[in-house]
Amino acid sequence: MINKLLKELEEILKYNFKNKAFLQKALTHKSFNNDVNNEKLEFLGDRVLGLVISKKLLDKYPDEKEGIIDKKFANLVNKRTCVDIAKKLNLKKYLFLGSSHKNTERSADKIVSDCLEAIIGAVYLDGGLKASEKLIYFFWESYIDKSVITLIDSKTKLQEYSLKKFKKLPKYTFFKKSGPQHKPLFKTEVEIPESKKIIGYGSSKKNAQQNAAAKLIKILNI
């Protein structure tokens, strides 16, 4: 039964382990076996994932600023993305869990996320960095491609600039809403220390703030 499950998962992962014990260990939660479990493999896999994603982002966006790369990286390796991928792989089906964890939903996301990182660690030990890269690129490809639109929005950019230079947040003042109900126009003003007051417009308060922030960023040449 165990061998059948391992074989099934290998087909999903598109990787055949030379040492099946690595995969079995990656699937073993500490509630099932407190002495032989996936904790150290998860620790290793987390580092391998970070290295591979870092290299991929630098290769894919050679002209991007470090701050943007860092934000893309954080989105790609965070628990939310790992949980999403782990659920698509249905890793919960293959886990070896103790009876105390089999029916708990509270910690399920962390368990499958850790398991995914443990599998990456297991692949690294079994097949080396090239095998790990292949696995990660395959399952993270769509997320990496989507990261092209991960940009720092104007409000965030202005806020970071103002906090760094003046230790103060930008000040937004809402003026009014005009136009018909189905197509409203919002007017907002923004300023930071030593800047002019800049007016922005948008179809919502948020969009008006973004517009005002973008205008001020352009004026300040940030």
N, C-alpha and C positions, 0 to 999 in steps of 0.2 A: 504493500500500500504506500509506504513512504517513498520507495523507489519510483513508483508510478507518478506520485505528486511532484517529485523532484524533476523527473523527465518532462512532465507537462510544463513546469515553470521554465525549464531550460529552453523549451520551444518558444515560449512567450518572450523570454529575454534574448533569444537568438544567440545564445552562448552555451556551449557544452563544457562543463567543468571536467578537468582532468582528475581533480580530487573532489569527489562529491561531498566529502566531509565539510569542505568550506561552505558550500551552499546550505547544507543542513544546519550548520552552526549559525549562519546568517539569519536563518528562519526561527531560531530558538530564542524565545523570550526568557528573561530571568525568572519569571513566575513558573516556568516549566522545568528549568534546571538552573539553580542558583550558582552552580560552579562552572558549567560549560554553556555559555550563552553568547548572544550577539553584541554585547556592549562594547568590547574592544574593536570588533569589526566595524561597528557603527562609528566609533571614534576615528578609525582609519579612513573609512569611506567618506566621512564629512570632509576630511582634509584633501582626499583625492578629488572629490567633486569640486571643491573650491579651486584647486590648482587647474583642473581641466577647463572649468568655466572661465576662469581668469584668462587663460591663454587664448581660448576661443574668442572672447570679447576683444582682446587686444589685436588679434588677427583680423577680426571682422570689422572693427571700428578703429583703424590706425590713427585717424585724425581727431578722434573724439577726446574731449577733455576728461581728465582723471575723475572729476566729480560726477560726470554723467556715467562713466564706466562703472564707478562704484555703486551708483543707484541701480543700474541694470543688474550688476552682480548680486546685490542684496535681494532683488526681486526674483532672481533665478535660483538662488540657493536657500531661500527661506523655507520654513516649515510648510507654509501654505502650498508652495509649488510642489514640494516633495510629497505632501499628502495627496495632492491632485493626481500626480503621476502614479503613486502607489495604489490609489483607488482604481485608476484605469487598468492597472495590471492585476487588480483583484488580489493583492498580496495577503489580505486577511484570510483567504481560503487556504493558504499554504503555511501559515504561521503555526508554530508549536507553542501553545499557550497553556498556562496553568488554569485550573478550574475557576480560580478567583477572577480571572481576566476574560474568560471566554464570552461572557454576556455583558461586559461593561462597555458602554459607548463613551463614557467620560474621557477615558484615556486612549481610545481607539486610534484617533488621528496621530498621536505621538508614537504609538506602537508601530503603525504601518510606515510612518515617515522614517523612524529609526531603522526599521527593517530594510527599507530601500537603500539607505546609506550603508547598512551592513552588507548588503548584496554587492554594492560598488566596491567595498573593501575586500570582499571575498573574491571578486573578479580580479582585482588588482593583485592579490596574493597568488591566485591561480594562473593568471595569464599575463600579468604585467600591465604597464601603463597604456600600451597601445590597445589592449583589449578593453580596459576601463574607458578610454576615450571613445571607442566605438560604441559601447553600451550607452554612455552618457549622451553622446551626440544624437544617437537614434531616438532616445526618449525625451531629450530636452530640445530637439531641433525646432519644433514649432514655437516653443517658449522663447528661444534665442531669436528667432525670426521676428516675433512680435515685439521684442525688446527694442527694435528700431524706432518705435513710436514712444518709448519711455524717455520723455524729456522733462527737464525741470520747468514747471509752469512759471509764468511771469510773477505771480504773487509770491511764490516760494523763493524765487530768485531775488526779488526785491527785499523780502524779509531777511534772507541770509545776509545780503549786503548791508542792510540797515543795522542789524544786530552786531555784525562784525565791526562796522565802522563807528557806530554811535551807541551801541548797547541799548537801542530802542527799536520797538516795532513800528512799521509804517502805520500812519493814521488814516483810516478810511472814513469818509463822511458821506452818508446817503442823502441825496437831494430830493429826487422825486421820480415818480413813475408816470409816464405819459403814453399816448397812443391808444388804439382800440384794445379791447379785452383779449382778443385772439392774437394780437401782435403788439405786446407792450414794449415800451422802451424805458430802460432804467438809466438814471444819471448818478454817477458817484465821483467823489473827489478823493485824491490820495496825496499825501505829502510825507516826507521824511525830514529829519533835521537838515538844515542848509539847502533845502530844495524848494522849488516853486510848487504851488498847488496845481495838480494836473487833473483834468476832468476826463472821465471815461464813460462810454455808453455801451449798453448791451441788452440782450433780450431777457436777462435776469440780473439780480444784484451781483451774483457771482461773476457773470460774464462782464458786467460793467467794471467790477474791481479788477479783473484780469486785463481788460482793455486799458484802464488807467495805469495799472502797474507796468504794462508793456510800453506805454508811451513814455513813462518816467524813466524806465530802463534805457530806452533809446536816447533820451535827452542826456542822461548821465553817462552814456556810453559804457554801460556795465558789461 
